[in-house]
Amino acid sequence: MTYWDPLPTVRAVVGKPLPPGRHWTDPVRHDWSGPAPEGWEKRDWRSVPGPFYASETDTCWTGRVCAPANVLYDDDGYGQEFVFRQPRNPHEVYDLICAVQCEVLDGYGGDGDAHWTPELVRDWWRERGRVREWAVALDRTWSVSEREDRRDAAAGARAYVAHIDHDLGPYLRSYLFRLAEGRPAGPAESLPGLPGA
C-alpha cells in the first residue's frame, strides 16, 4: 500500500465550493490542514493516526451525515466526533471537509503529521485492542436502539472494527514510512513494521 497524502486536496478547495452531492454548499471557509482550536493534546483517544483528528466538537451528530466512512461519535455521554478512518481519496476528503464545516465548534485539526511520531503510531497500534473492544461494545448497544442515528453509528462502529482488523495495519505501515522519510514509499521500497503485525 502506498500512502496517499490528503492535504493537497484540502488546501486546493479553500475558498471554493465542495463538489456537488455534499450537505455543505457554501465555499470552504479556511484551510483545514491546521491545528484544532482546542489543540492536539485534546484529540479523542479513538482517533486513528494520520493528519486528521477531532479534539472537542459539538454534540449535534452531524459528522456521519457528511462522512460516514470516516467519522464516528463517542458514547461518553457527549457524542463528540472523531476520525476513525483517514480519508483515502479526494471524495472522502470532501466528505470530511463537509463534516468539519458543519461542526459548529470547528473542533477538527489537520496537522496530525506534525505531532505523530513513529513511536506514537506504534504505541497507538499496541493499544488498538482497547479501541476495538470499545467499538464492539458500541455496536452491541446502539445496533438495537430505536434511534436511527444510533443504528447508523453502530454501522460505523462495525466499519471501524473491520478497518482495525484488515486495512489499518497496512495504512499505518505506509504512514510510518511517510513520517520517517517525508514522502510516500516507492513500489520497491519496504515499509516499516508494526508490533504484532
Residue frames as a rotation matrix with the C-alpha (Angstrom) as fourth column:
MET 1
0.581 0.814 0.000 0.00
0.814 -0.581 0.000 0.00
0.000 0.000 -1.000 0.00
THR 2
-0.541 -0.704 0.460 1.29
0.697 -0.682 -0.223 3.47
0.470 0.200 0.860 -0.90
TYR 3
-0.317 0.387 -0.866 0.44
0.700 -0.521 -0.489 6.38
-0.640 -0.761 -0.105 1.38
TRP 4
-0.118 0.371 0.921 -1.88
0.787 -0.530 0.314 8.92
0.605 0.762 -0.230 -0.24
ASP 5
-0.825 -0.270 -0.497 -1.50
0.527 -0.685 -0.503 12.45
-0.204 -0.677 0.707 1.15
PRO 6
0.098 0.971 0.220 -4.91
0.994 -0.108 0.035 14.14
0.058 0.215 -0.975 1.57
LEU 7
0.005 -0.079 -0.997 -3.54
0.583 -0.809 0.067 17.58
-0.812 -0.582 0.042 2.49
PRO 8
-0.948 -0.306 -0.087 -3.03
0.114 -0.581 0.806 18.95
-0.297 0.754 0.586 -1.07
THR 9
-0.473 0.854 0.219 -6.71
0.635 0.157 0.756 18.20
0.611 0.497 -0.616 -1.75
VAL 10
0.221 0.523 -0.823 -7.70
0.945 -0.322 0.050 20.02
-0.239 -0.789 -0.565 1.44
ARG 11
-0.360 -0.468 -0.807 -5.67
0.336 -0.872 0.356 23.09
-0.870 -0.143 0.471 0.53
ALA 12
-0.953 -0.062 0.298 -6.88
0.304 -0.177 0.936 23.14
-0.005 0.982 0.188 -3.10
VAL 13
-0.225 0.965 0.136 -10.54
0.805 0.105 0.584 23.51
0.549 0.241 -0.800 -2.13
VAL 14
-0.371 0.053 -0.927 -10.16
0.742 -0.583 -0.331 26.50
-0.558 -0.811 0.177 0.23
GLY 15
-0.591 0.217 -0.777 -12.49
-0.281 -0.958 -0.054 29.31
-0.756 0.186 0.628 -0.86
LYS 16
-0.731 0.345 -0.588 -14.28
-0.564 0.179 0.806 27.06
0.383 0.922 0.063 -3.35
PRO 17
0.320 0.861 0.394 -17.49
-0.941 0.336 0.030 25.08
-0.107 -0.381 0.918 -3.02
LEU 18
-0.461 -0.373 0.805 -17.19
-0.347 0.911 0.223 21.35
-0.817 -0.177 -0.549 -2.47
PRO 19
-0.951 0.150 -0.269 -18.12
-0.206 0.341 0.917 19.15
0.230 0.928 -0.294 -5.41
PRO 20
-0.158 0.985 0.076 -21.87
-0.855 -0.174 0.488 18.55
0.494 0.012 0.870 -5.77
GLY 21
0.205 0.392 -0.897 -23.63
0.017 0.915 0.404 16.00
0.979 -0.098 0.181 -3.61
ARG 22
-0.657 -0.461 -0.597 -22.47
0.606 0.147 -0.781 17.23
0.448 -0.875 0.183 -0.21
HIS 23
0.293 0.830 -0.475 -24.56
0.951 -0.201 0.235 18.78
0.099 -0.520 -0.848 2.54
TRP 24
0.109 -0.336 -0.936 -22.31
0.374 -0.858 0.352 21.83
-0.921 -0.389 0.032 2.70
THR 25
0.486 0.182 0.854 -22.78
0.871 -0.029 -0.490 24.05
-0.065 0.983 -0.173 -0.35
ASP 26
0.968 -0.194 -0.160 -21.03
-0.184 -0.980 0.076 27.30
-0.172 -0.044 -0.984 0.67
PRO 27
0.435 -0.886 -0.161 -17.36
-0.285 0.035 -0.958 27.84
0.854 0.463 -0.237 -0.16
VAL 28
0.424 -0.414 -0.806 -14.88
0.806 0.579 0.126 26.17
0.414 -0.703 0.578 2.19
ARG 29
0.962 0.190 0.194 -14.13
0.104 -0.917 0.384 28.86
0.251 -0.350 -0.903 4.74
HIS 30
0.479 -0.871 0.110 -10.47
-0.871 -0.456 0.185 28.10
-0.111 -0.185 -0.977 5.54
ASP 31
-0.045 -0.640 -0.767 -7.58
-0.581 0.641 -0.501 25.69
0.813 0.423 -0.400 5.27
TRP 32
0.794 0.480 0.373 -8.48
-0.583 0.426 0.691 22.73
0.173 -0.766 0.619 7.49
SER 33
0.493 -0.680 -0.543 -4.94
0.337 0.724 -0.602 21.36
0.802 0.113 0.586 7.46
GLY 34
-0.302 -0.599 0.742 -4.05
-0.450 -0.596 -0.665 23.46
0.840 -0.535 -0.089 10.52
PRO 35
-0.958 -0.150 -0.245 -4.44
0.136 0.515 -0.846 22.69
0.253 -0.844 -0.473 14.24
ALA 36
0.046 0.972 -0.231 -7.75
0.724 0.127 0.678 22.14
0.688 -0.198 -0.698 16.04
PRO 37
0.236 0.087 0.968 -8.72
-0.291 -0.944 0.156 25.11
0.927 -0.319 -0.197 18.25
GLU 38
0.875 0.138 0.464 -8.53
-0.482 0.163 0.861 23.00
0.043 -0.977 0.209 21.41
GLY 39
0.051 -0.999 0.003 -5.24
-0.995 -0.051 0.086 21.52
-0.086 -0.008 -0.996 20.28
TRP 40
-0.102 -0.284 -0.953 -3.68
-0.518 0.833 -0.193 18.17
0.849 0.474 -0.232 19.51
GLU 41
-0.919 -0.368 0.142 -3.47
-0.295 0.401 -0.867 17.27
0.263 -0.839 -0.477 23.21
LYS 42
-0.442 0.832 0.335 -7.28
-0.578 0.022 -0.816 17.11
-0.686 -0.554 0.471 23.44
ARG 43
-0.407 0.295 -0.865 -7.77
-0.797 0.348 0.494 14.80
0.447 0.890 0.093 20.48
ASP 44
0.612 0.700 0.368 -10.07
-0.787 0.584 0.198 11.86
-0.076 -0.411 0.908 21.06
TRP 45
-0.219 -0.770 0.599 -8.11
-0.694 0.554 0.460 8.71
-0.686 -0.315 -0.656 22.03
ARG 46
0.274 0.410 0.870 -10.07
0.270 0.836 -0.478 6.71
-0.923 0.366 0.118 19.46
SER 47
0.795 0.008 -0.606 -8.87
-0.507 -0.539 -0.673 8.86
-0.332 0.843 -0.424 16.52
VAL 48
0.746 -0.539 0.390 -6.64
0.620 0.777 -0.112 6.80
-0.242 0.325 0.914 14.23
PRO 49
-0.099 -0.867 -0.488 -3.14
0.305 -0.494 0.814 8.09
-0.947 -0.068 0.314 13.46
GLY 50
-0.102 0.012 0.995 -2.92
0.990 -0.092 0.102 10.38
0.093 0.996 -0.002 10.48
PRO 51
-0.807 -0.329 0.490 -3.28
0.363 -0.931 -0.028 14.03
0.465 0.156 0.871 9.59
PHE 52
-0.254 0.813 0.524 -6.90
-0.392 -0.582 0.712 14.47
0.884 -0.025 0.467 10.70
TYR 53
-0.695 0.110 -0.710 -8.30
0.655 0.504 -0.563 14.31
0.296 -0.857 -0.422 14.23
ALA 54
0.258 0.761 0.595 -11.02
0.096 -0.633 0.768 15.88
0.961 -0.141 -0.236 16.33
SER 55
-0.883 -0.469 -0.029 -10.48
0.095 -0.118 -0.989 17.46
0.461 -0.875 0.148 19.71
GLU 56
-0.643 0.724 -0.249 -13.58
0.353 -0.008 -0.936 18.96
-0.680 -0.690 -0.251 21.32
THR 57
-0.883 0.409 0.228 -16.51
0.147 -0.221 0.964 19.03
0.445 0.885 0.136 18.93
ASP 58
-0.396 0.845 0.360 -20.17
-0.913 -0.405 -0.056 19.83
0.099 -0.350 0.931 19.35
THR 59
-0.804 0.183 0.566 -22.67
-0.098 0.898 -0.429 17.09
-0.586 -0.400 -0.704 20.17
CYS 60
-0.063 0.843 -0.534 -25.02
-0.797 -0.364 -0.481 17.57
-0.600 0.396 0.695 17.21
TRP 61
-0.122 -0.049 0.991 -24.10
0.204 0.976 0.073 14.30
-0.971 0.211 -0.109 15.45
THR 62
0.728 0.358 -0.585 -23.61
-0.434 -0.420 -0.797 15.89
-0.531 0.834 -0.150 12.04
GLY 63
-0.195 -0.964 -0.179 -20.29
-0.773 0.038 0.633 14.24
-0.604 0.262 -0.753 11.16
ARG 64
-0.644 -0.048 0.764 -21.67
0.205 0.951 0.232 10.95
-0.737 0.306 -0.602 9.88
VAL 65
0.559 0.826 -0.070 -24.27
0.209 -0.222 -0.952 12.75
-0.803 0.518 -0.297 7.78
CYS 66
0.676 -0.386 -0.628 -21.35
-0.706 -0.583 -0.401 14.07
-0.211 0.715 -0.667 5.71
ALA 67
-0.115 -0.894 -0.433 -18.58
-0.869 0.302 -0.393 11.50
0.482 0.331 -0.811 6.22
PRO 68
0.760 0.508 0.405 -19.94
-0.647 0.653 0.394 8.08
-0.064 -0.562 0.825 7.25
ALA 69
0.781 -0.520 -0.347 -16.75
0.277 0.786 -0.553 6.34
0.560 0.335 0.758 6.03
ASN 70
-0.180 -0.958 0.224 -14.53
0.297 -0.270 -0.916 8.46
0.938 -0.098 0.333 8.27
VAL 71
-0.600 0.009 0.800 -16.36
-0.591 -0.679 -0.436 9.87
0.539 -0.734 0.413 11.32
LEU 72
-0.110 0.563 -0.819 -17.86
0.575 0.708 0.410 8.25
0.811 -0.426 -0.402 14.40
TYR 73
0.262 0.301 0.917 -19.21
-0.525 -0.753 0.397 9.51
0.810 -0.585 -0.039 17.75
ASP 74
-0.861 -0.506 -0.058 -18.12
-0.196 0.434 -0.880 8.75
0.470 -0.746 -0.472 21.28
ASP 75
0.172 0.918 -0.357 -20.54
0.221 0.317 0.922 7.29
0.960 -0.238 -0.148 23.82
ASP 76
-0.657 -0.545 -0.520 -19.08
0.634 -0.026 -0.773 9.03
0.408 -0.838 0.363 26.86
GLY 77
-0.065 0.729 -0.681 -22.26
0.854 -0.313 -0.416 11.00
-0.517 -0.608 -0.602 27.41
TYR 78
-0.187 -0.087 -0.979 -21.42
-0.120 -0.987 0.111 13.74
-0.975 0.139 0.174 24.93
GLY 79
0.589 0.401 0.702 -21.50
0.575 0.402 -0.712 12.23
-0.568 0.823 0.006 21.44
GLN 80
0.366 -0.542 -0.757 -18.46
-0.555 -0.780 0.289 14.14
-0.747 0.314 -0.586 20.23
GLU 81
0.975 0.041 -0.217 -16.99
-0.215 0.406 -0.888 13.30
0.052 0.913 0.405 16.84
PHE 82
0.132 -0.982 0.135 -13.68
-0.451 0.062 0.891 11.64
-0.883 -0.178 -0.434 15.99
VAL 83
0.270 -0.155 -0.950 -11.90
-0.953 0.100 -0.287 10.34
0.140 0.983 -0.120 12.87
PHE 84
0.473 -0.049 0.880 -11.97
-0.376 0.892 0.252 6.54
-0.797 -0.450 0.403 12.73
ARG 85
0.304 -0.442 0.844 -10.55
0.833 0.554 -0.010 6.27
-0.463 0.706 0.536 9.20
GLN 86
-0.337 -0.498 -0.799 -8.27
-0.045 -0.839 0.542 8.75
-0.941 0.218 0.260 7.47
PRO 87
0.649 0.629 -0.428 -9.52
-0.438 -0.151 -0.886 9.80
-0.622 0.763 0.177 4.02
ARG 88
0.012 -0.599 0.801 -8.28
0.342 0.755 0.560 7.53
-0.940 0.267 0.214 1.25
ASN 89
-0.425 -0.059 0.903 -9.19
0.904 -0.078 0.420 9.59
0.046 0.995 0.087 -1.81
PRO 90
-0.957 0.030 0.289 -10.45
-0.002 -0.995 0.097 13.07
0.291 0.092 0.952 -2.80
HIS 91
-0.093 0.994 -0.058 -14.09
0.006 0.059 0.998 12.01
0.996 0.092 -0.012 -2.39
GLU 92
0.362 0.206 -0.909 -13.51
0.832 0.368 0.415 11.16
0.420 -0.907 -0.038 1.29
VAL 93
-0.750 -0.603 -0.271 -11.52
0.661 -0.701 -0.268 14.38
-0.029 -0.380 0.924 1.80
TYR 94
-0.700 0.554 0.450 -14.50
-0.206 -0.761 0.616 16.37
0.684 0.338 0.647 0.53
ASP 95
0.298 0.832 -0.467 -16.82
0.290 0.388 0.875 14.39
0.910 -0.396 -0.126 2.82
LEU 96
-0.020 -0.381 -0.925 -14.58
0.995 0.082 -0.055 15.04
0.097 -0.921 0.377 5.81
ILE 97
-0.948 -0.279 0.153 -14.38
0.277 -0.960 -0.036 18.77
0.157 0.008 0.988 4.98
CYS 98
-0.204 0.956 0.212 -18.19
-0.122 -0.240 0.963 18.79
0.971 0.171 0.166 4.83
ALA 99
0.401 0.322 -0.857 -18.23
0.723 0.463 0.513 17.25
0.562 -0.826 -0.047 8.33
VAL 100
-0.496 -0.684 -0.534 -15.73
0.865 -0.444 -0.235 19.83
-0.077 -0.579 0.812 9.58
GLN 101
-0.870 0.185 0.458 -17.66
0.011 -0.919 0.393 22.74
0.494 0.347 0.798 8.06
CYS 102
0.092 0.994 -0.051 -20.93
0.001 0.051 0.999 21.52
0.996 -0.092 0.003 9.62
GLU 103
0.147 -0.129 -0.981 -19.35
0.924 0.373 0.089 21.15
0.354 -0.919 0.174 13.07
VAL 104
0.765 0.368 0.528 -20.10
0.303 -0.930 0.209 24.48
0.568 0.000 -0.823 14.77
LEU 105
0.880 -0.460 -0.122 -17.11
-0.033 -0.315 0.949 24.47
-0.474 -0.830 -0.292 17.15
ASP 106
0.665 -0.651 -0.365 -14.54
-0.572 -0.131 -0.810 23.90
0.480 0.747 -0.460 14.38
GLY 107
0.607 -0.335 0.720 -13.17
-0.658 0.295 0.692 21.11
-0.445 -0.895 -0.042 16.58
TYR 108
0.891 -0.301 0.340 -11.16
0.419 0.833 -0.360 19.33
-0.175 0.464 0.869 13.89
GLY 109
0.349 -0.840 -0.415 -7.48
-0.578 -0.542 0.610 19.59
-0.738 0.027 -0.675 13.07
GLY 110
0.999 -0.045 -0.007 -5.42
0.020 0.561 -0.827 18.52
0.041 0.826 0.562 10.08
ASP 111
0.376 -0.919 0.118 -1.91
-0.784 -0.384 -0.488 18.95
0.493 0.091 -0.865 11.48
GLY 112
0.923 0.048 0.382 -1.53
-0.280 0.765 0.580 15.42
-0.264 -0.642 0.720 12.86
ASP 113
0.715 -0.699 0.002 1.59
0.460 0.469 -0.754 14.86
0.526 0.540 0.657 10.76
ALA 114
0.090 -0.689 0.720 3.36
-0.370 -0.694 -0.618 17.48
0.925 -0.210 -0.317 12.89
HIS 115
0.176 0.091 0.980 2.57
-0.982 -0.051 0.181 15.51
0.066 -0.995 0.080 16.07
TRP 116
0.966 0.169 0.193 2.53
-0.184 0.981 0.062 11.80
-0.179 -0.095 0.979 15.27
THR 117
-0.079 -0.990 -0.115 5.91
-0.986 0.060 0.157 10.13
-0.149 0.125 -0.981 15.53
PRO 118
-0.169 -0.016 -0.985 6.74
-0.458 0.886 0.064 6.55
0.872 0.463 -0.158 14.59
GLU 119
-0.952 -0.218 -0.213 6.85
0.084 0.485 -0.871 5.72
0.293 -0.847 -0.443 18.33
LEU 120
-0.623 0.778 0.084 3.41
-0.558 -0.366 -0.745 7.24
-0.548 -0.511 0.662 18.98
VAL 121
0.046 0.621 -0.782 1.91
-0.949 0.272 0.161 5.42
0.312 0.735 0.602 15.99
ARG 122
-0.433 -0.276 -0.858 3.32
-0.127 0.961 -0.245 2.11
0.892 0.003 -0.451 17.24
ASP 123
-0.988 0.134 0.075 2.03
-0.071 0.034 -0.997 2.84
-0.136 -0.990 -0.024 20.76
TRP 124
-0.239 0.956 -0.170 -1.44
-0.912 -0.281 -0.299 3.50
-0.334 0.083 0.939 19.35
TRP 125
0.008 0.198 -0.980 -1.26
-0.703 0.699 0.136 0.24
0.711 0.688 0.144 17.38
ARG 126
-0.840 -0.373 -0.394 -0.23
0.010 0.716 -0.698 -1.70
0.542 -0.590 -0.598 20.50
GLU 127
-0.842 0.540 -0.019 -3.35
-0.076 -0.153 -0.985 -0.37
-0.535 -0.828 0.170 22.27
ARG 128
-0.717 0.576 -0.392 -5.73
-0.600 -0.224 0.768 -0.95
0.355 0.786 0.506 19.34
GLY 129
-0.659 0.473 -0.584 -7.44
0.490 0.860 0.144 -3.77
0.570 -0.191 -0.799 21.24
ARG 130
-0.675 0.399 -0.621 -8.87
0.466 -0.423 -0.777 -1.18
-0.572 -0.814 0.099 23.64
VAL 131
-0.632 0.428 -0.646 -10.35
-0.656 -0.739 0.152 0.79
-0.412 0.520 0.748 20.73
ARG 132
-0.714 0.342 -0.611 -11.64
-0.311 0.627 0.714 -2.39
0.627 0.700 -0.342 19.10
GLU 133
-0.702 0.454 -0.549 -13.37
0.702 0.568 -0.429 -3.52
0.117 -0.687 -0.718 22.31
TRP 134
-0.639 0.468 -0.610 -14.98
-0.014 -0.800 -0.600 -0.11
-0.769 -0.374 0.518 22.62
ALA 135
-0.628 0.380 -0.679 -16.29
-0.778 -0.317 0.542 -0.27
-0.010 0.869 0.494 19.03
VAL 136
-0.740 0.363 -0.567 -17.65
0.157 0.912 0.379 -3.81
0.654 0.192 -0.732 19.51
ALA 137
-0.649 0.494 -0.578 -19.48
0.689 0.060 -0.722 -2.72
-0.322 -0.867 -0.380 22.68
LEU 138
-0.642 0.411 -0.646 -20.85
-0.402 -0.899 -0.173 0.37
-0.652 0.149 0.743 20.94
ASP 139
-0.701 0.370 -0.610 -22.20
-0.539 0.285 0.793 -1.75
0.467 0.884 -0.001 18.10
ARG 140
-0.735 0.402 -0.547 -23.80
0.542 0.832 -0.117 -4.17
0.408 -0.382 -0.829 20.55
THR 141
-0.566 0.496 -0.658 -25.57
0.515 -0.411 -0.753 -1.33
-0.644 -0.765 -0.023 22.39
TRP 142
-0.451 0.349 -0.821 -26.54
-0.452 -0.883 -0.127 1.02
-0.769 0.314 0.556 19.57
SER 143
-0.951 0.084 -0.297 -27.47
-0.244 0.383 0.891 -1.51
0.189 0.920 -0.344 16.89
VAL 144
-0.518 0.805 -0.290 -30.68
0.800 0.576 0.170 -2.30
0.304 -0.144 -0.942 18.81
SER 145
-0.797 0.184 -0.575 -31.57
0.186 -0.831 -0.525 1.33
-0.574 -0.525 0.628 19.52
GLU 146
0.240 0.932 0.271 -34.89
0.792 -0.026 -0.609 2.77
-0.561 0.361 -0.745 18.42
ARG 147
0.518 -0.119 -0.847 -33.00
-0.259 -0.965 -0.023 5.83
-0.815 0.232 -0.531 17.15
GLU 148
0.948 -0.111 0.298 -31.96
0.318 0.353 -0.880 5.65
-0.007 0.929 0.370 13.52
ASP 149
0.614 -0.764 0.200 -28.88
-0.576 -0.607 -0.547 7.82
0.539 0.221 -0.813 14.09
ARG 150
0.162 -0.554 0.816 -27.61
-0.852 0.339 0.400 5.42
-0.499 -0.760 -0.417 16.75
ARG 151
0.666 0.093 0.740 -28.16
0.178 0.944 -0.279 2.43
-0.724 0.317 0.612 14.47
ASP 152
0.906 -0.399 0.140 -26.18
0.030 -0.268 -0.963 4.30
0.422 0.877 -0.230 11.80
ALA 153
0.323 -0.819 0.474 -23.40
-0.924 -0.382 -0.032 4.94
0.207 -0.427 -0.880 14.34
ALA 154
0.406 -0.132 0.904 -23.43
-0.382 0.875 0.299 1.23
-0.830 -0.466 0.305 15.17
ALA 155
0.922 -0.096 0.375 -22.76
0.375 0.455 -0.808 0.55
-0.093 0.885 0.456 11.48
GLY 156
0.628 -0.733 0.261 -19.83
-0.489 -0.633 -0.600 2.96
0.605 0.249 -0.756 11.77
ALA 157
0.280 -0.502 0.818 -18.55
-0.865 0.237 0.441 1.00
-0.416 -0.831 -0.369 14.76
ARG 158
0.689 -0.001 0.725 -18.68
0.177 0.970 -0.167 -2.20
-0.703 0.243 0.668 12.70
ALA 159
0.889 -0.389 0.241 -16.78
0.173 -0.202 -0.964 -0.44
0.423 0.899 -0.113 9.91
TYR 160
0.453 -0.743 0.492 -14.18
-0.856 -0.518 0.005 0.67
0.251 -0.424 -0.870 12.46
VAL 161
0.390 -0.276 0.878 -13.68
-0.431 0.788 0.439 -2.89
-0.814 -0.550 0.189 13.70
ALA 162
0.833 -0.063 0.550 -13.29
0.472 0.602 -0.644 -4.10
-0.291 0.796 0.531 10.10
HIS 163
0.783 -0.571 0.248 -10.80
-0.277 -0.677 -0.682 -1.29
0.557 0.465 -0.688 9.47
ILE 164
0.323 -0.657 0.681 -8.74
-0.911 -0.021 0.412 -2.28
-0.257 -0.753 -0.606 12.52
ASP 165
0.428 -0.064 0.901 -8.84
-0.143 0.980 0.137 -5.95
-0.892 -0.188 0.411 11.52
HIS 166
0.629 -0.038 0.776 -7.98
0.673 0.526 -0.520 -5.55
-0.389 0.849 0.357 7.85
ASP 167
0.468 -0.408 0.784 -6.62
0.710 -0.355 -0.608 -2.38
0.527 0.841 0.124 6.28
LEU 168
0.976 -0.116 0.183 -5.48
-0.196 -0.833 0.518 -0.17
0.092 -0.542 -0.836 9.17
GLY 169
0.533 -0.826 0.186 -2.21
0.266 0.372 0.889 -2.08
-0.803 -0.424 0.418 9.65
PRO 170
0.021 -0.539 0.842 -1.07
0.995 0.096 0.036 -1.63
-0.100 0.837 0.538 6.02
TYR 171
0.685 0.259 0.681 -2.17
0.379 -0.925 -0.029 2.02
0.622 0.278 -0.732 6.11
LEU 172
0.951 -0.308 0.030 -0.16
-0.182 -0.478 0.859 2.67
-0.250 -0.823 -0.510 9.28
ARG 173
0.272 -0.893 0.359 2.93
0.657 0.445 0.608 0.98
-0.703 0.071 0.708 7.85
SER 174
0.055 -0.221 0.974 2.77
0.913 -0.383 -0.139 3.30
0.404 0.897 0.180 4.83
TYR 175
0.859 0.274 0.432 2.10
0.082 -0.907 0.412 6.25
0.505 -0.319 -0.802 7.16
LEU 176
0.738 -0.662 -0.131 5.16
0.245 0.081 0.966 5.32
-0.629 -0.745 0.222 9.22
PHE 177
-0.057 -0.754 0.654 7.29
0.977 0.094 0.193 5.47
-0.207 0.650 0.731 6.07
ARG 178
0.354 0.291 0.889 5.79
0.582 -0.813 0.034 8.89
0.732 0.505 -0.457 5.23
LEU 179
0.999 0.027 0.024 6.56
-0.004 -0.582 0.813 10.19
0.036 -0.813 -0.582 8.73
ALA 180
0.481 -0.876 0.039 10.14
0.422 0.270 0.866 8.89
-0.769 -0.400 0.499 8.65
GLU 181
-0.342 -0.688 0.640 11.03
0.850 0.063 0.523 9.82
-0.400 0.723 0.563 5.08
GLY 182
-0.391 0.253 -0.885 8.74
-0.105 -0.967 -0.230 12.78
-0.914 0.003 0.405 4.34
ARG 183
-0.393 0.268 -0.879 7.39
-0.919 -0.100 0.381 11.10
0.014 0.958 0.286 1.22
PRO 184
0.713 0.654 0.251 5.40
-0.638 0.755 -0.155 8.03
-0.291 -0.050 0.955 0.20
ALA 185
-0.111 -0.727 0.677 7.28
-0.189 0.684 0.704 4.77
-0.976 -0.050 -0.214 -0.30
GLY 186
-0.256 -0.065 -0.965 8.18
-0.965 -0.045 0.259 3.77
-0.060 0.997 -0.051 -3.83
PRO 187
0.629 0.645 -0.434 6.98
-0.702 0.711 0.040 0.44
0.334 0.279 0.900 -5.28
ALA 188
0.333 -0.574 -0.748 10.20
0.119 0.813 -0.570 -1.43
0.935 0.101 0.339 -4.47
GLU 189
-0.532 -0.566 0.630 10.74
-0.498 -0.392 -0.773 0.06
0.685 -0.725 -0.073 -1.00
SER 190
-0.337 0.392 -0.856 9.90
0.645 0.759 0.093 -1.96
0.686 -0.520 -0.509 2.09
LEU 191
0.278 0.578 0.767 7.62
-0.269 -0.720 0.640 -0.48
0.922 -0.384 -0.044 4.75
PRO 192
-0.677 -0.503 0.536 8.40
-0.625 0.009 -0.781 -0.28
0.388 -0.864 -0.320 8.46
GLY 193
-0.528 0.450 -0.720 6.87
0.415 0.877 0.244 -2.90
0.741 -0.170 -0.649 10.72
LEU 194
0.066 0.610 0.789 4.22
-0.750 -0.491 0.442 -2.66
0.658 -0.621 0.426 13.42
PRO 195
-0.753 -0.358 0.552 4.34
-0.650 0.532 -0.542 -4.59
-0.099 -0.767 -0.634 16.70
GLY 196
-0.480 0.548 0.685 2.49
-0.057 0.759 -0.648 -7.88
-0.875 -0.350 -0.334 16.35
ALA 197
0.531 0.700 -0.479 1.54
-0.523 -0.174 -0.834 -7.26
-0.667 0.693 0.273 12.71
